[in-house]
Structure formats: structure tokens, C-alpha cells
Amino acid sequence: MNRGKSLFCAVLVVVCTVVFAVPASAHSVFKKQLAAKYPDRSISCTTCHGKSKKDRNVYGRLLMSQFDSKSLTADFKSKKGADKKAFENEVMIPEFLSAFDKVQALTLAEAIEAAELKTLLAAAKAADLVAPLSQTEQDVTLFVPTEAAFAKLPEGTVENLLKPENKEKLAGVLMYHAVPKKVSSADVAKLKSAETAGGGSVKISVGKNSKDEDEVKINDSLVTETDIMLKNGVIHVIDSVLLPN
């Protein structure tokens, strides 16, 4: 599963295109420290986190939610010479590294809110599923549709599901996106199907895209980001909403 495989270590993209704060001179230090902290992760990620909040992927938003980049950038720009170099190594790099840890300390519910997945959050609240996504007694794998994924649905679908009288149906749709155990991308790629929290089953298929890269689909939805590890489970991002039969 190559798409989004290195999300925990999307260092160069986070630094260069999201934060606009750590200069090239600090990259090698940052890379070495991150590689030491996450030795099982690649740091050659090419996943684009975007130049604006709107364009960032889910993991990029989560990282950015865990520190004040504007304050860091302002403080960095105020330094000169040796003070600037010291600030890079003693403040900025540790802050970036700590963001990775802070993301992993979030619950699924907290991550959905921090990543500003507004439609999913509204749906979870309407279906009374925020509490289950906050519990830590059992890990959950969540296939998370983006805002763009919800926008693909026929006009009026989301609004209709959010109505109080459709609460049970909405809960069924959301639970169809959850597997009641932690399943990493390596595990997902080995499966043909998975039983969901709602009792249904999703089909899992592995194929190749136009660039001859591995890609994984959950039913007909493409997995675009993987292995966003959290306190009570893992998120895999998908590009379409899963609808139970």
C-alpha cells in the first residue's frame, strides 16, 4: 500500500510546504532525529500536504493542529546568526518531533475534530457516536471519508441522513466505516474482506494504479492515506463514502 504509506514521517513535505519555517540547513538534523525516533518509517514521502489548510491531507492537518506554527515562524524570523541556529535545533525541531507524538495521543474523536473533518464530526454527533470513538477500551480501525468524499454523494444525501428521524440509518452508515480492532495497512493489504462494527462486511482489494503503484480499495473507495495511528485505533483515509447494502 504505497499511497500515504509514510504518513508519520512526511517530514520534508510538512516542513517545506506546510510550515514554511525550518530552513534547508535544519533538514538533515531533523531527518536524523526523526529517523532515530521512527526507524520503521520512510522519510522520502511524496504525499503532498498542500500549501494551505484547505489543501492539506488529513495527517498534515493533524500535525499542524498540534503546535503553533505561526508563533514558531515569528520567533524564528526574529532571531539572527547563532541565535537563529540554536532556535532551530533547540526549539523548532523538538516542537516538530513532539507533534508526531501528540497526534498519536489523540483519540479517534479528537482526531476527527482536529483534522476539521466537519461533515464526519457532525454525523458522529448526530448519531451519538462521539463517545464510542472516544473510548480507549478497544481499538478501532476507521475508514475516514474526507469532505470531498461526502461531496460526491447525491445532493441532499448528507442533509437527509443528519435528520433526527434518520439517526439509526446514519449510525449504520458510520459503523460500516469501522472495524472493531486495529488493522494496519500491512494487515489490510492481506485481507479480502473485513467485518464492520455494524455487522456488515466490506470488500478489500489490492491492485495497481496507472503508475504501477499498489493501491487498495475498500469496496469501490480508494484508500488515499494509511496508518494514522491514534490512542484508540488507526485511521485509513478513503476518497468515497461507504454505503451498506
C-alpha positions in Angstrom: 0.0 0.0 0.0 2.2 2.8 -1.3 -0.3 5.7 -1.2 0.3 7.6 2.0 2.4 4.8 3.4 4.9 7.1 5.1 2.5 9.5 6.7 4.1 9.5 10.1 7.3 10.7 8.6 6.2 13.1 5.9 8.9 15.3 7.2 10.2 17.1 4.1 6.8 18.0 2.8 5.5 19.1 6.2 8.5 21.3 6.7 8.8 22.7 3.2 5.2 23.2 2.1 3.1 23.4 5.3 5.1 25.1 8.0 7.4 27.3 5.9 9.6 27.6 9.0 12.5 25.1 9.1 15.2 26.2 6.5 17.2 23.7 4.5 20.1 23.8 6.9 18.0 22.1 9.6 16.6 19.4 7.3 19.5 16.9 7.8 19.3 17.3 11.6 15.5 16.9 11.5 15.7 13.9 9.3 18.3 12.1 11.5 16.3 12.8 14.7 13.1 11.6 13.2 14.7 8.5 11.7 16.0 7.7 15.1 12.6 8.1 16.7 10.7 6.3 14.0 13.2 3.8 12.5 10.4 1.8 10.8 9.2 4.7 8.7 10.4 6.1 5.4 11.2 9.8 5.2 11.0 10.0 1.5 7.3 10.6 1.5 6.0 12.3 -1.6 2.4 12.8 -0.3 1.5 16.4 -0.8 0.2 18.1 2.3 -0.6 21.2 0.4 0.3 24.9 0.8 -2.9 25.8 2.5 -5.1 24.4 5.2 -7.7 23.5 2.6 -5.2 21.5 0.5 -3.6 19.6 3.3 -4.3 15.9 3.7 -5.7 14.6 7.0 -2.4 13.8 8.6 -1.0 17.1 7.6 -3.9 18.8 9.3 -3.4 16.7 12.4 0.3 17.6 12.6 -0.5 21.3 12.1 -3.1 21.2 14.9 -0.5 20.2 17.5 1.7 23.3 17.5 1.5 27.0 16.9 3.5 27.3 13.6 2.7 31.0 13.3 4.3 31.7 16.6 7.3 29.4 15.9 7.9 31.1 12.5 7.6 34.6 14.0 10.1 33.7 16.7 12.5 32.1 14.2 12.4 35.2 12.0 13.2 37.4 15.0 16.5 35.6 15.6 19.8 36.2 13.9 23.1 34.3 13.5 23.9 31.8 16.2 20.6 32.6 18.0 18.7 31.5 14.9 20.6 28.3 14.6 20.2 27.5 18.2 16.5 28.2 17.9 16.2 25.8 15.0 17.9 22.9 16.9 16.7 23.6 20.4 13.1 24.7 19.8 11.8 24.2 16.3 13.0 20.7 15.6 11.9 19.4 19.1 8.5 21.0 18.5 8.0 19.3 15.2 9.1 16.0 16.6 6.7 16.3 19.5 3.8 16.9 17.1 4.2 13.3 15.9 3.8 12.1 19.5 0.9 14.4 20.2 -1.0 13.1 17.2 -0.7 9.5 18.4 -2.1 10.6 21.8 -5.4 11.7 20.2 -8.5 9.6 20.3 -10.4 9.0 17.1 -13.0 11.5 18.0 -10.3 14.1 18.8 -8.5 13.5 15.6 -11.7 13.9 13.5 -12.3 17.3 15.2 -8.6 18.4 15.0 -8.4 17.5 11.3 -11.5 19.6 10.7 -13.5 16.8 9.1 -16.6 18.8 9.7 -19.2 16.6 8.0 -17.9 13.4 9.6 -17.9 15.1 13.0 -21.4 16.4 12.5 -22.6 12.9 11.5 -20.9 11.3 14.6 -22.6 13.8 16.9 -26.0 13.3 15.2 -25.6 9.5 15.6 -24.4 9.7 19.2 -21.1 8.0 18.2 -18.6 10.5 19.6 -18.4 8.7 22.9 -17.7 5.3 21.3 -15.0 7.0 19.2 -13.5 8.4 22.4 -13.4 5.2 24.4 -10.0 3.6 24.9 -11.0 0.1 26.0 -11.0 -1.3 22.5 -9.0 -0.3 19.4 -11.0 0.6 16.3 -9.9 0.9 12.7 -11.8 3.8 11.0 -12.1 4.3 7.2 -12.4 8.0 7.1 -14.1 9.8 4.2 -12.9 13.3 3.5 -15.1 16.4 2.9 -14.6 15.8 -0.8 -15.8 12.2 -0.4 -19.0 13.4 1.3 -19.4 15.9 -1.5 -19.6 13.1 -4.1 -22.9 11.8 -2.6 -26.1 12.8 -4.4 -27.3 16.3 -3.4 -29.3 16.2 -0.2 -28.0 12.8 1.0 -26.0 14.2 3.9 -28.7 16.6 5.0 -31.2 13.8 4.9 -29.1 11.5 7.0 -28.5 14.2 9.6 -32.2 14.5 10.3 -33.2 13.2 13.8 -35.6 10.7 12.3 -32.7 9.1 10.3 -30.4 8.7 13.3 -30.4 4.9 13.2 -29.7 4.8 9.5 -26.9 7.3 9.9 -25.4 5.3 12.7 -25.5 2.2 10.4 -23.6 4.1 7.7 -20.9 5.3 10.1 -20.5 1.9 11.8 -20.0 0.5 8.3 -16.7 2.5 8.2 -15.4 1.0 11.5 -13.7 -2.3 12.2 -13.6 -3.2 15.9 -9.8 -3.8 16.1 -6.6 -2.1 15.0 -5.7 -3.1 11.4 -2.6 -1.6 9.9 -2.1 -1.0 6.2 0.1 -4.1 6.0 -2.7 -6.2 7.5 -5.4 -4.6 5.3 -3.5 -5.4 2.2 -3.5 -9.1 3.1 -7.3 -9.3 3.6 -10.1 -9.9 1.2 -12.8 -8.5 3.4 -13.4 -7.2 6.9 -16.3 -7.4 9.3 -17.5 -3.9 10.4 -18.8 -2.7 13.7 -22.3 -2.6 12.3 -22.3 -6.3 11.4 -21.8 -5.8 7.7 -18.7 -6.7 5.6 -16.5 -4.6 3.4 -14.6 -5.9 0.4 -10.9 -5.2 0.3 -8.9 -5.4 -3.0 -5.3 -4.7 -3.9 -4.4 -3.6 -7.4 -2.1 -1.3 -9.4 -2.7 2.3 -10.5 -1.6 4.0 -13.7 1.9 4.5 -12.3 2.2 0.7 -11.4 1.9 1.5 -7.7 0.0 -0.6 -5.3 -3.4 0.7 -4.4 -6.0 -0.6 -2.0 -9.8 -0.2 -2.3 -12.4 -0.7 0.3 -15.4 -1.7 -1.8 -15.1 0.9 -4.6 -13.4 3.5 -2.4 -9.7 4.2 -2.8 -7.5 4.4 0.3 -5.6 7.6 0.0 -3.8 7.8 3.4 -2.9 5.0 5.7 -1.7 4.2 9.3 -2.6 7.4 11.1 -2.0 5.7 14.5 -4.0 7.1 17.4 -4.6 6.4 21.1 -7.5 4.1 20.5 -7.1 2.9 16.9 -6.0 3.8 13.4 -7.4 5.9 10.6 -7.2 5.0 6.9 -8.5 7.8 4.7 -10.8 7.0 1.8 -12.0 9.0 -1.2 -15.7 7.9 -1.2 -18.3 7.3 1.5 -19.0 3.6 2.1 -22.7 2.8 1.9 -24.0 -0.5 3.3 -26.3 -2.6 1.1 
